[in-house]
Amino acid sequence: MPKIFLSPSTQEWNKHATEGNEEQYMNLLADRLEPYLLSCGIAFTRNDPARNVQGAIADSNAGEYDVHLALHSNAAPESLAGKLRGIEIYFDPQSRLSETLANIIANNLKSIYPLPEKSRALPTTTLGEVLRTRAVAVLCELGYHDNYADEAWLKNNLEAIARTLAISLCDYFGIPFIPPTPQRYGMVSTGGGNLNIRDYPSLEGNIIGRIPNNGAVLIYGEYDGWYVVSYRDYLGYASKNYIVV
């Protein structure tokens, strides 16, 4: 299953136009994104808010991740303070996959951002979280927090932004988007054999783990006869026909 490093901003000194700061609201966004990641079968590790960007890069590179997703909001130069708007999704120009992911996110965000023409994917030659990570990386600047209109959009649409980011990751990984359901516990009931955990909700999906009969699982989502479940260190799809909720 896909695994991402989720890296909301640690820049508490970047104050918003009215109240709050970049770190605060990017972490609120990450909080809302987590249930979508789990329901879609995307495993994640979240950055340590006590560490700076160098620490986030080091922690990301210490693991095995498919994507490094950095969440930020922007601020204009002092001469243009409060005058700029827009979403900018930065990618590594040397990575086709980074550019692909950035374009998917920017295009999907057009549907919820009031100025869709200003939601763009852009190359970067300076951002370490994009250029120095082992995983495919993008950095999302989700509006200008020093602009009153962008600040209001961000604060009023955290849930919609989280949902759109999850949809974008599913598009990139080629897996179905599955909205979260209330988490439930279930017990495997196969009559004696093991139940396979797969990396796609189909019998064609690769087997990534097995759950013994009477094994307890946590259910995050449901799709076309399959549950998204976690069992020990596994997160994947298992047939709902063999799980008693």
Backbone bond lengths (Angstrom), bond angles and torsions (degrees), N, CA, C in turn:
res aa  C-N    CA-C-N  psi(-1)  N-CA   C-N-CA  omega(-1)  CA-C   N-CA-C  phi
1 M - - - 1.467 - - 1.523 109.40 -
2 P 1.332 116.43 153.80 1.467 118.97 178.38 1.524 111.65 -63.51
3 K 1.322 114.91 149.57 1.464 120.50 176.20 1.518 108.04 -138.19
4 I 1.342 115.87 131.25 1.459 119.99 -177.96 1.523 110.74 -122.43
5 F 1.332 114.88 155.68 1.463 121.83 169.61 1.521 106.38 -100.96
6 L 1.318 116.15 115.63 1.462 123.02 -175.74 1.523 108.74 -96.93
7 S 1.338 116.59 118.30 1.465 120.90 -168.91 1.526 111.81 -127.84
8 P 1.351 117.28 77.73 1.467 118.77 173.40 1.524 111.45 -67.91
9 S 1.315 116.52 153.54 1.465 123.21 -175.80 1.531 112.00 -55.28
10 T 1.325 115.02 145.39 1.466 121.63 172.44 1.528 110.79 -110.67
11 Q 1.343 116.97 19.53 1.468 121.75 -173.76 1.536 110.86 -95.66
12 E 1.319 114.27 78.13 1.469 118.69 -178.43 1.523 112.32 -69.69
13 W 1.325 117.51 -16.47 1.467 120.42 -179.01 1.538 112.55 -78.45
14 N 1.321 118.03 -10.59 1.465 120.89 178.08 1.526 109.48 -84.18
15 K 1.327 116.19 93.40 1.455 121.67 -173.85 1.528 111.42 -76.91
16 H 1.326 115.59 145.17 1.454 121.84 175.54 1.537 110.50 -78.06
17 A 1.324 115.20 166.20 1.463 120.36 -176.27 1.521 111.67 -61.04
18 T 1.335 117.85 -35.02 1.470 120.38 -179.24 1.527 109.97 -110.89
19 E 1.309 117.82 -73.26 1.464 120.20 179.94 1.515 109.85 -140.93
20 G 1.323 115.96 156.23 1.452 121.14 179.96 1.518 111.44 90.91
21 N 1.339 114.75 -177.03 1.459 120.00 -178.70 1.520 110.02 -148.68
22 E 1.329 114.41 172.53 1.466 120.66 -175.10 1.527 111.75 -61.18
23 E 1.315 117.90 -48.67 1.465 120.32 -179.26 1.529 111.05 -57.03
24 Q 1.323 116.58 -45.35 1.463 121.18 -177.52 1.520 111.59 -58.00
25 Y 1.321 116.30 -49.74 1.466 118.49 -173.30 1.523 112.94 -80.16
26 M 1.316 118.78 -27.82 1.461 118.78 174.27 1.520 111.22 -70.56
27 N 1.321 117.14 -31.40 1.463 118.93 174.20 1.518 112.03 -73.17
28 L 1.335 117.49 -34.63 1.466 119.40 172.99 1.525 110.79 -62.97
29 L 1.333 116.42 -37.41 1.462 120.06 176.80 1.523 110.33 -66.00
30 A 1.333 117.19 -44.57 1.460 120.18 178.53 1.523 111.51 -61.06
31 D 1.326 117.38 -37.51 1.466 120.76 176.48 1.526 110.95 -57.83
32 R 1.327 116.12 -40.94 1.466 120.31 -179.16 1.524 112.32 -75.79
33 L 1.318 116.38 -26.30 1.459 120.13 179.53 1.521 112.54 -74.82
34 E 1.311 117.93 -32.82 1.462 121.28 -174.35 1.534 113.53 -54.46
35 P 1.356 120.36 -47.28 1.474 118.38 179.81 1.527 112.94 -61.52
36 Y 1.324 117.30 -33.58 1.467 120.20 177.22 1.523 111.01 -67.65
37 L 1.318 117.40 -40.12 1.462 119.82 178.62 1.528 110.32 -61.50
38 L 1.317 116.74 -45.93 1.458 120.13 -178.85 1.524 111.57 -64.99
39 S 1.325 117.62 -43.54 1.461 119.71 -177.87 1.522 111.87 -67.45
40 C 1.336 116.82 -24.30 1.463 121.24 178.58 1.526 112.29 -92.05
41 G 1.325 117.02 -0.07 1.452 120.08 178.60 1.512 114.04 78.22
42 I 1.335 116.81 27.11 1.470 121.49 178.74 1.521 108.53 -105.25
43 A 1.315 117.07 112.21 1.463 121.48 178.34 1.526 109.21 -75.60
44 F 1.319 116.14 154.26 1.460 118.67 -177.26 1.520 110.69 -151.56
45 T 1.334 113.63 156.05 1.459 123.24 166.33 1.515 106.29 -123.51
46 R 1.324 116.36 136.70 1.464 120.54 -178.36 1.524 109.49 -102.73
47 N 1.326 115.98 144.96 1.458 120.07 -178.65 1.530 111.65 -64.76
48 D 1.314 115.07 161.12 1.457 122.32 177.04 1.526 107.68 -87.15
49 P 1.344 118.59 115.58 1.466 119.93 -176.79 1.529 113.52 -64.85
50 A 1.321 117.31 -14.11 1.465 119.68 178.98 1.524 111.95 -83.36
51 R 1.334 116.66 -9.06 1.465 120.63 -179.17 1.526 109.48 -104.55
52 N 1.327 116.51 151.45 1.459 120.69 -179.29 1.525 110.10 -84.92
53 V 1.322 116.05 -170.85 1.462 119.85 -176.35 1.521 111.48 -62.80
54 Q 1.334 117.87 -34.30 1.463 119.94 177.94 1.523 110.48 -64.04
55 G 1.330 115.71 -38.43 1.462 119.47 176.90 1.514 112.06 -65.65
56 A 1.341 116.73 -38.98 1.467 120.55 178.63 1.526 110.54 -63.32
57 I 1.325 116.60 -42.21 1.463 120.41 178.65 1.530 110.16 -62.95
58 A 1.322 116.43 -45.41 1.467 120.80 -179.41 1.527 110.89 -62.84
59 D 1.327 116.97 -43.69 1.464 120.38 -179.15 1.528 111.00 -66.82
60 S 1.315 116.21 -39.08 1.464 119.88 177.15 1.527 110.56 -62.79
61 N 1.318 116.00 -45.97 1.461 120.16 -177.67 1.518 113.35 -70.28
62 A 1.327 116.80 -17.49 1.468 120.55 178.67 1.521 112.02 -78.48
63 G 1.344 117.46 -13.43 1.457 121.42 -179.46 1.512 111.66 -113.39
64 E 1.320 115.09 -176.04 1.463 122.02 177.66 1.526 107.86 -112.40
65 Y 1.321 116.26 102.55 1.457 121.50 -176.75 1.522 110.30 -125.37
66 D 1.316 115.10 147.78 1.466 120.59 176.65 1.522 111.22 -83.96
67 V 1.333 116.42 -32.69 1.465 121.58 -177.88 1.515 109.55 -142.03
68 H 1.316 115.74 140.30 1.472 123.07 168.64 1.517 106.28 -108.41
69 L 1.341 116.79 114.21 1.467 122.21 -175.72 1.520 109.34 -111.75
70 A 1.329 116.68 108.25 1.461 122.28 179.43 1.521 109.76 -98.03
71 L 1.327 116.74 130.49 1.466 122.97 -177.10 1.524 109.71 -111.71
72 H 1.317 116.14 121.41 1.461 121.86 -178.29 1.523 109.84 -142.75
73 S 1.336 115.65 167.26 1.463 122.28 164.67 1.523 106.96 -125.26
74 N 1.313 115.92 158.17 1.455 122.12 -167.64 1.529 111.77 -101.49
75 A 1.316 115.92 167.75 1.466 123.06 172.28 1.522 107.93 -144.97
76 A 1.315 116.18 139.12 1.457 121.30 -178.38 1.523 111.10 -76.07
77 P 1.332 117.29 157.93 1.475 119.81 170.45 1.526 110.18 -57.19
78 E 1.328 115.87 156.05 1.468 120.26 -174.69 1.524 112.48 -53.71
79 S 1.326 117.68 -37.38 1.472 120.20 -178.06 1.516 112.75 -68.69
80 L 1.355 117.04 -18.58 1.469 121.56 -179.04 1.520 111.44 -119.26
81 A 1.308 117.55 18.14 1.472 121.31 -174.98 1.517 111.55 -52.61
82 G 1.329 114.87 126.91 1.454 121.36 177.17 1.508 115.14 80.64
83 K 1.332 118.47 -0.27 1.470 120.66 -173.25 1.532 113.62 -104.55
84 L 1.318 117.85 -13.36 1.460 120.51 -175.48 1.528 110.99 -101.13
85 R 1.339 115.02 150.62 1.460 121.55 175.39 1.528 108.41 -138.55
86 G 1.312 115.53 160.57 1.453 118.89 173.58 1.511 113.67 136.25
87 I 1.325 114.52 159.93 1.465 123.96 175.04 1.515 107.52 -107.96
88 E 1.326 116.13 132.07 1.461 121.51 -179.94 1.524 108.74 -129.21
89 I 1.331 116.06 119.00 1.462 121.98 -179.92 1.522 107.20 -108.62
90 Y 1.320 116.52 110.20 1.458 121.31 -172.14 1.534 111.27 -91.81
91 F 1.337 114.62 138.60 1.461 121.09 -179.34 1.520 110.63 -131.91
92 D 1.329 114.51 163.37 1.455 122.19 176.60 1.528 108.29 -81.70
93 P 1.331 119.10 116.67 1.463 119.80 -177.69 1.523 113.80 -66.15
94 Q 1.329 117.12 -12.93 1.458 120.85 177.44 1.530 112.48 -92.17
95 S 1.337 116.85 0.73 1.465 120.63 -177.06 1.517 110.09 -121.80
96 R 1.310 116.46 113.91 1.466 120.37 178.27 1.525 110.88 -63.18
97 L 1.334 117.03 -37.49 1.460 119.78 -178.66 1.526 111.33 -69.27
98 S 1.335 116.91 -38.74 1.464 120.40 176.60 1.525 110.26 -61.16
99 E 1.320 117.09 -44.61 1.467 120.37 178.88 1.523 111.07 -64.65
100 T 1.321 116.99 -40.14 1.469 120.32 178.62 1.515 111.00 -60.39
101 L 1.331 117.04 -48.28 1.460 120.78 -179.33 1.519 110.96 -62.88
102 A 1.333 117.55 -42.79 1.464 120.83 179.85 1.517 111.49 -61.07
103 N 1.317 117.17 -42.01 1.465 120.04 179.22 1.520 111.94 -67.17
104 I 1.322 117.67 -37.95 1.470 120.48 176.91 1.527 109.79 -60.88
105 I 1.334 116.94 -47.90 1.468 120.50 -178.34 1.520 110.71 -63.88
106 A 1.340 117.17 -48.38 1.466 120.37 -178.26 1.526 111.09 -60.96
107 N 1.317 117.23 -42.38 1.467 120.00 -179.45 1.522 111.70 -67.50
108 N 1.321 117.70 -40.11 1.465 120.03 179.98 1.532 111.32 -68.75
109 L 1.325 117.61 -35.19 1.462 120.13 179.61 1.528 112.32 -68.91
110 K 1.323 118.14 -19.61 1.472 120.92 176.53 1.525 111.49 -56.05
111 S 1.339 116.13 -31.09 1.471 120.01 -175.21 1.521 112.88 -72.48
112 I 1.356 118.12 -16.65 1.464 119.42 -178.24 1.521 112.71 -121.37
113 Y 1.338 117.63 -8.31 1.462 120.60 -179.94 1.526 109.18 -93.00
114 P 1.336 118.73 134.90 1.470 120.63 -173.08 1.525 114.64 -67.06
115 L 1.321 118.30 -17.39 1.467 122.03 177.16 1.533 107.60 -121.09
116 P 1.333 117.98 75.37 1.472 119.92 -171.35 1.515 114.61 -58.24
117 E 1.335 116.81 -29.37 1.463 118.85 179.58 1.527 112.24 -67.71
118 K 1.336 116.65 -13.95 1.461 121.06 -180.00 1.537 112.36 -100.26
119 S 1.317 117.28 13.66 1.461 120.85 172.09 1.528 106.84 -101.13
120 R 1.353 115.77 108.13 1.459 119.80 -169.03 1.524 111.67 -134.15
121 A 1.328 114.93 150.57 1.458 121.78 169.47 1.525 108.11 -96.24
122 L 1.338 116.62 130.68 1.460 121.16 -175.08 1.530 110.57 -132.44
123 P 1.333 117.47 143.11 1.470 119.60 174.78 1.525 110.63 -76.97
124 T 1.319 116.15 153.38 1.461 120.82 175.23 1.525 109.42 -130.92
125 T 1.315 115.40 145.20 1.465 121.32 173.38 1.529 111.03 -116.81
126 T 1.342 117.08 9.75 1.471 120.09 -174.04 1.522 114.51 -129.43
127 L 1.312 119.58 -24.79 1.465 121.04 -170.79 1.532 110.91 -79.90
128 G 1.345 115.23 112.95 1.453 120.51 -175.92 1.511 113.96 -61.87
129 E 1.330 117.41 -35.62 1.463 119.56 -178.15 1.524 111.95 -67.82
130 V 1.312 117.60 -15.65 1.451 121.55 175.88 1.527 110.87 -96.63
131 L 1.324 116.82 -39.64 1.460 121.31 -169.65 1.521 114.02 -93.95
132 R 1.330 118.18 -20.73 1.465 120.52 -171.68 1.517 113.56 -112.25
133 T 1.323 117.59 9.97 1.458 120.95 177.38 1.526 110.25 -96.23
134 R 1.321 115.47 145.89 1.468 120.33 177.37 1.516 110.83 -70.67
135 A 1.316 116.54 -36.64 1.460 121.02 179.78 1.527 110.35 -74.98
136 V 1.317 115.92 158.00 1.465 120.90 170.14 1.524 107.48 -58.58
137 A 1.324 117.53 127.40 1.464 120.32 -171.01 1.522 112.06 -128.75
138 V 1.326 114.84 145.29 1.458 122.68 168.01 1.526 107.84 -138.26
139 L 1.326 115.34 151.34 1.462 121.22 175.23 1.519 107.87 -120.71
140 C 1.329 115.88 121.93 1.462 122.40 -175.77 1.523 110.43 -98.69
141 E 1.322 116.78 115.39 1.468 122.20 170.69 1.528 106.59 -96.76
142 L 1.338 115.74 101.47 1.462 121.70 -167.99 1.527 111.06 -95.30
143 G 1.321 114.86 66.98 1.454 120.54 -179.77 1.517 111.81 92.77
144 Y 1.343 114.56 168.12 1.469 121.93 179.97 1.527 109.05 -100.19
145 H 1.346 115.68 112.18 1.461 118.49 -174.92 1.526 112.86 -73.95
146 D 1.336 118.42 -9.68 1.467 119.91 175.50 1.524 112.15 -92.02
147 N 1.331 116.76 1.45 1.459 122.58 176.25 1.527 107.94 -103.34
148 Y 1.309 117.55 127.75 1.471 120.82 -174.02 1.528 112.17 -59.63
149 A 1.335 117.02 -41.09 1.467 119.42 -177.84 1.527 111.31 -69.17
150 D 1.338 117.17 -43.90 1.459 119.49 178.77 1.524 111.28 -67.01
151 E 1.318 116.77 -39.64 1.465 120.09 178.07 1.528 109.88 -59.43
152 A 1.325 117.18 -45.29 1.470 120.60 -179.91 1.524 110.71 -64.44
153 W 1.324 116.73 -41.52 1.475 119.32 178.89 1.522 110.33 -60.46
154 L 1.318 116.76 -46.98 1.456 120.67 -178.89 1.524 111.14 -59.92
155 K 1.306 116.60 -50.22 1.461 119.95 -174.83 1.526 112.34 -67.44
156 N 1.341 117.24 -30.64 1.462 120.88 -177.52 1.520 113.33 -88.96
157 N 1.329 117.81 -3.95 1.464 120.16 -173.47 1.525 112.67 -132.00
158 L 1.314 117.83 27.10 1.459 120.04 -179.17 1.530 111.64 -58.19
159 E 1.320 117.39 -42.21 1.465 120.25 -179.25 1.526 111.16 -65.99
160 A 1.323 116.91 -43.52 1.464 120.39 179.94 1.524 111.23 -66.28
161 I 1.326 117.07 -37.84 1.465 120.29 178.18 1.523 109.94 -65.64
162 A 1.329 117.15 -44.69 1.462 120.78 178.92 1.525 110.62 -59.74
163 R 1.319 116.74 -44.67 1.471 120.75 179.40 1.527 110.62 -61.39
164 T 1.331 116.59 -43.00 1.461 120.57 -178.70 1.519 111.59 -66.81
165 L 1.331 117.36 -38.51 1.460 120.16 175.93 1.529 110.79 -62.85
166 A 1.335 116.74 -41.04 1.465 120.12 178.88 1.529 110.82 -65.29
167 I 1.323 117.09 -43.16 1.468 120.74 176.64 1.524 109.95 -58.33
168 S 1.323 116.43 -42.48 1.462 121.09 -179.22 1.524 111.68 -63.16
169 L 1.325 116.83 -42.79 1.461 119.83 177.53 1.527 111.18 -63.66
170 C 1.330 116.71 -39.99 1.468 119.91 177.16 1.527 110.67 -63.45
171 D 1.330 116.47 -42.04 1.469 119.65 176.23 1.525 110.60 -58.48
172 Y 1.317 115.64 -44.47 1.468 120.36 -178.29 1.529 111.78 -65.03
173 F 1.340 117.25 -43.63 1.456 121.51 -177.35 1.530 113.06 -81.41
174 G 1.332 117.42 -12.53 1.459 120.38 -179.57 1.511 113.74 73.47
175 I 1.328 116.43 35.22 1.465 121.95 178.36 1.522 108.70 -121.41
176 P 1.338 118.77 157.74 1.461 120.07 -178.37 1.518 112.16 -70.82
177 F 1.335 115.53 144.37 1.463 120.09 171.82 1.519 108.23 -79.65
178 I 1.327 116.35 127.36 1.463 122.28 -177.03 1.521 108.58 -125.48
179 P 1.333 118.39 110.89 1.468 119.82 179.86 1.528 111.06 -61.14
180 P 1.313 117.28 148.81 1.469 119.91 179.39 1.526 111.85 -64.72
181 T 1.307 115.25 146.97 1.462 122.75 169.91 1.526 106.84 -121.43
182 P 1.336 118.13 161.91 1.465 118.39 175.41 1.528 110.56 -55.02
183 Q 1.325 115.93 130.92 1.457 119.61 -177.90 1.524 110.11 -63.40
184 R 1.331 114.92 135.71 1.463 121.21 -178.81 1.521 109.12 -133.43
185 Y 1.316 115.02 155.59 1.458 120.38 172.70 1.520 109.03 -97.44
186 G 1.318 115.42 146.61 1.453 120.81 176.24 1.506 110.65 -138.53
187 M 1.333 115.64 164.52 1.455 121.35 177.96 1.521 108.52 -125.77
188 V 1.308 115.49 133.15 1.460 120.83 179.24 1.526 109.39 -71.00
189 S 1.329 114.46 132.56 1.461 120.05 179.88 1.525 108.56 -133.99
190 T 1.340 115.23 91.33 1.462 121.01 -177.53 1.522 112.17 -109.37
191 G 1.327 116.72 -5.64 1.452 119.02 -175.88 1.522 112.80 82.72
192 G 1.307 117.00 6.23 1.460 118.91 175.19 1.513 114.95 142.78
193 G 1.323 118.93 -32.92 1.454 120.66 -176.81 1.515 112.52 -88.06
194 N 1.326 116.52 178.39 1.462 122.85 176.94 1.530 110.95 -84.44
195 L 1.327 115.09 155.13 1.460 121.69 174.97 1.523 108.24 -108.49
196 N 1.322 116.18 127.72 1.460 120.70 -177.67 1.525 111.87 -75.55
197 I 1.329 116.01 141.46 1.465 122.66 167.27 1.518 106.72 -103.98
198 R 1.339 116.24 129.12 1.461 120.50 -174.89 1.527 110.45 -117.73
199 D 1.337 114.78 164.28 1.465 119.90 -179.37 1.519 112.70 -92.83
200 Y 1.341 116.86 3.87 1.461 121.79 177.08 1.519 106.85 -154.01
201 P 1.347 118.47 144.17 1.466 120.47 -176.84 1.524 112.96 -76.10
202 S 1.323 114.57 68.95 1.459 121.88 -178.70 1.512 107.80 -164.45
203 L 1.326 116.30 153.28 1.461 119.30 175.12 1.520 111.48 -66.17
204 E 1.336 116.24 -13.23 1.464 120.52 175.37 1.534 111.67 -82.00
205 G 1.331 117.29 -12.58 1.459 120.39 -179.82 1.518 111.83 -67.19
206 N 1.315 116.27 148.67 1.461 120.76 179.21 1.521 110.97 -69.25
207 I 1.315 116.65 141.83 1.463 121.82 176.45 1.527 108.48 -80.00
208 I 1.335 116.09 121.89 1.464 120.29 -178.79 1.525 112.29 -111.62
209 G 1.322 117.46 -7.81 1.460 120.71 179.91 1.518 109.77 -175.47
210 R 1.319 115.97 172.80 1.459 121.65 179.40 1.526 109.36 -138.51
211 I 1.331 114.48 144.15 1.461 121.30 179.04 1.527 107.44 -114.99
212 P 1.325 118.71 129.26 1.467 119.65 179.88 1.519 111.85 -72.61
213 N 1.308 115.86 158.64 1.457 120.84 173.56 1.528 109.58 -55.58
214 N 1.332 115.96 135.77 1.468 124.68 -176.24 1.520 113.05 74.73
215 G 1.328 118.32 6.41 1.455 120.64 175.56 1.523 110.73 -70.15
216 A 1.331 116.18 142.45 1.464 121.58 -179.51 1.520 109.78 -92.98
217 V 1.336 116.15 136.25 1.458 121.83 179.32 1.526 109.02 -128.52
218 L 1.337 115.31 159.27 1.450 121.96 172.50 1.518 107.31 -107.46
219 I 1.332 116.57 129.08 1.462 122.50 -174.59 1.527 108.85 -103.26
220 Y 1.354 115.84 126.04 1.466 121.36 -178.44 1.517 113.21 -106.74
221 G 1.321 118.27 -26.19 1.460 120.73 -175.83 1.510 110.19 -162.80
222 E 1.338 115.21 171.54 1.454 121.09 -177.11 1.522 109.12 -140.96
223 Y 1.355 116.12 137.14 1.455 120.27 -178.14 1.527 110.27 -151.77
224 D 1.328 116.27 114.10 1.468 122.36 168.02 1.531 112.80 48.81
225 G 1.329 115.75 49.78 1.466 119.71 176.79 1.514 114.71 87.75
226 W 1.340 117.40 6.46 1.459 122.06 -179.93 1.515 110.04 -125.52
227 Y 1.324 115.85 147.19 1.455 121.82 170.33 1.537 109.05 -104.00
228 V 1.322 115.30 145.05 1.467 120.25 165.64 1.517 106.07 -88.83
229 V 1.326 116.42 118.73 1.462 120.74 -172.99 1.521 110.85 -129.55
230 S 1.310 114.63 156.91 1.460 120.29 167.71 1.523 108.54 -117.85
231 Y 1.324 114.19 138.65 1.453 121.64 176.81 1.522 107.08 -144.17
232 R 1.321 116.49 115.62 1.460 122.16 -174.34 1.526 108.43 54.17
233 D 1.325 118.81 -119.57 1.459 120.70 -177.80 1.526 112.38 -95.99
234 Y 1.320 117.35 8.95 1.457 120.63 -176.39 1.530 110.62 -100.12
235 L 1.312 115.85 140.46 1.462 122.75 171.50 1.515 106.05 -132.70
236 G 1.343 116.67 120.82 1.456 119.32 -177.38 1.509 111.49 -174.42
237 Y 1.330 115.25 -161.59 1.458 121.81 -175.18 1.527 109.83 -105.53
238 A 1.343 115.07 137.78 1.463 121.39 176.43 1.524 108.39 -136.92
239 S 1.319 115.76 145.01 1.470 120.42 -178.50 1.523 111.11 -61.96
240 K 1.345 116.24 127.25 1.462 119.78 -179.69 1.523 112.24 -69.42
241 N 1.342 117.84 -16.25 1.469 120.51 -179.37 1.507 112.28 -65.05
242 Y 1.338 117.08 -17.67 1.453 120.47 -175.84 1.520 112.35 -117.52
243 I 1.327 115.79 20.91 1.461 120.22 178.68 1.524 108.78 -128.19
244 V 1.304 115.53 123.84 1.466 121.88 176.99 1.518 107.91 -96.99
245 V 1.335 116.43 119.82 1.476 120.90 -178.06 1.507 109.47 -78.38
